[in-house]
Amino acid sequence: MRNNVSDVLRRAERGERFTITVGGRPVAELVDSDVLIGFLSAGDAHHQDAVDWVRVSDPASAPPHPSSRR
């Protein structure tokens, strides 16, 4: 991936998903930012003060993307 980052990012923007691995172990997913719709307070889920991204299966029913709230 490091040799063709621009190509990978364009493909992700078109909706393709990539699993990032370290030593063959999955550690992250690269997806189009429109898939990451809203925030869920980890405090609500885990009694912590952190904030985690939430993926929703139906983007039309999701809250607005956090960057649009400014």
Buried (B, 14 or more C-beta within 10 A) or exposed (E): EEEEEEEBBEBBEEEEEBEEEEEEEEEEEBBBEEBBBBBEEEEEEEEEEEEEEEEEEEEEEBEEBEEEEE
